[in-house]
């Protein structure tokens, strides 16, 4: 009998669907946020792939007695209850390193869009008002600026490389868990104190994972440390940044502009002040969704799911204890 694999939302690149079905799996796609519909499909499923922002809770896992593996859609794992999965012997995997190129490029795009007044320029060029307003604008260069990064992992280190070698930027980073040798070899100045770093940043870019420790790591007190005219960019996770505090900092200083690919919640409710703010450039959580990256992610997901269903440990297990523990659902155990 074919193994059943449930996709909670379609994969970004549906080559992954083809790889799974060609391997003999039965595929079920749940293209709705309705958890009850998901639960109905999971009752006889061996594997689950889930796309952010859908959340895999303990209650959902309880409804899947045969589930052996859960795969994220990318690197982030904050939408899966990993302790609950481990307790039930369910392996969780993610996909490491695939987003570093598109997200680092997108972060630079947001920096430059904010510094070059792209939101105003696009709108006012279209309505014809630009030609009487285009002198005296606060438009700046990225070249040589001091950029502070919160997080120096896969994406942060690649972003630093691009900024240093492409724009001659001075790059600072706050990351208590990074190997100092990585900062040293990449030319980044590692800072022990977040507030001390913020005081020196013309541009602040968030690159951290979302954990209990990093949730709202940038809020009112932190934004107040930035110098006047600072730019804030977030293409990581929405809950790293307090949006209410950001709006106040944009209206009253010191922040001059912001570029956001992620917010919380997604999508924001109609009428939220971020949506209409003239100083904020927005994109809809697409930083990691280049054609190249989504293709690689689909291959990685299919490979890891199929590997696990053969009883072998995949490349990027997040809770390997679930694989060998007393409650393990490892196939063939």
Residue, then its C-alpha position, 0 to 999 in steps of 0.5 A: x500500500x502506498x504511503x500517504x503524504x499530506x501537503x498543508x498547502x501546495x509546495x511553492x514549486x510543484x516539482x516536489x509533488x511530482x517527485x513524491x508521486x513518482x516515488x509511489x506515494x499517495x499525495x493529499x493536498x489540503x489547500x485551506x487553513x481549516x485544521x479540521x480538514x487537515x485532521x481528516x486527511x492526516x488520520x492515515x498519513x505517514x508524512x506531513x509537509x506544512x507551509x507557513x503560516x499554517x501551524x502544526x499543534x499538539x492537537x493536530x499531531x494527536x489526530x495523526x496516529x501513523x504520522x512519522x515525519x513533519x517537514x517545514x517548507x523552509x528553514x523556520x520552525x516556529x510554526x511546528x510544536x517540536x516538543x510535542x512531535x518529539x514526545x510522540x516520536x515524530x521526526x521534524x525536519x527543515x531545509x538549511x541554507x537554501x534561503x541565504x541567497x534570495x533573502x539576503x538579496x531581498x533584504x538589500x532590495x528593501x534597504x535600498x527601496x527605503x533609502x531611495x524613496x521607491x514607494x513615493x517614487x512609484x506612486x507619484x510618477x504614476x499620478x504625475x505629481x513627482x516632477x514638482x516634488x523630486x528635488x530636496x528629497x531625503x535620498x541616500x546611498x547604501x555605499x559605506x554605511x554602517x549596517x547592524x545585523x541581528x543574527x549572523x547565521x546562514x542568511x546574516x553571514x551571506x548578507x554581510x558578505x554582500x554588504x562588505x564586498x558589494x557596498x563597502x559597508x561596515x557591518x556589525x552583528x549581534x548574535x550571542x550564539x554564533x562562533x566568533x570565528x565566523x564573524x572574524x573570517x567574514x569581516x563582521x564586527x561582533x557586538x556583545x551588547x545589542x543596545x551598543x550596536x544599535x547606537x551605531x547603526x544607520x541601517x538595522x536588519x533582522x536576520x534571526x530565527x524566532x525563538x522565545x528569546x528573540x520574540x520582539x527583540x526589537x521593540x520601543x527601547x531598542x528602536x530608541x537607541x538608533x541614530x536619527x535617520x535610521x532604516x529598519x529592515x525585516x525579512x526574517x520573522x514578523x514577531x522579531x519586531x514590535x510593529x506598534x513601536x516601529x510606527x511610533x519611531x517612524x512618526x516621532x523619530x529616530x527611524x526614517x523608513x522601514x522595509x518589511x517582508x514579514x509582519x505579525x500576524x500575516x496578513x495584517x488586519x485591514x486598517x492597520x497603520x503599517x499598511x498605509x504608512x508612507x515610510x514603510x515599503x512592504x512585500x508579502x513574505x516572498x524574500x525566500x521565494x525565488x524560482x531557484x530557491x523554491x525548486x531546491x526546497x522542493x527537492x530537499x523536502x521530497x528527498x527528506x520525506x522519502x528518506x524518512x519513510x524508508x526508515x533512514x535519518x534525513x539530512x536535517x533532523x531537528x529532533x533526532x531523539x524522536x527517531x531513536x526514542x521509546x515512542x519512535x514512529x520510524x518506519x521499519x523499527 
